[in-house]
Amino acid sequence: MTLVMKIACLLAYALGIAALLGLIHGPLASAAAIVTIALLGLHALELLYAFKFLHRHRGSMGMSVVLALLFGVLHWAPLARQGQARPGKP
């Protein structure tokens, strides 16, 4: 299910980029651009809360921040649960 939601995020971003580049027109273009900007804004706000979990990602911290900006809770919620699975560990 997470994979489907991540694909939906990528599709929304692709439509938004196409709208901003003028590749699509009409009401779909406006809606896609608004959704893309809203998603990025929301994920940036989530990043303020989730930053404490991002170091648990196996890759670099920079990549984890990029993934959190793209996918939001779909990226950082599993990282937050990793810490709960091991009580007593710092």
Stockholm file with secondary structure:
# STOCKHOLM 1.0

chainA/1-90         MTLVMKIACLLAYALGIAALLGLIHGPLASAAAIVTIALLGLHALELLYAFKFLHRHRGSMGMSVVLALLFGVLHWAPLARQGQARPGKP
#=GR chainA/1-90 SS CHHHHHHHHHHHHHHHHHHHTTSSCSHHHHHHHHHHHHHHHHHHHHHHHHTTTGGGSSSCHHHHHHHHHHHTHHHHHHHHHHHHHSTTCC
#=GC SS_cons        CHHHHHHHHHHHHHHHHHHHTTSSCSHHHHHHHHHHHHHHHHHHHHHHHHTTTGGGSSSCHHHHHHHHHHHTHHHHHHHHHHHHHSTTCC
//
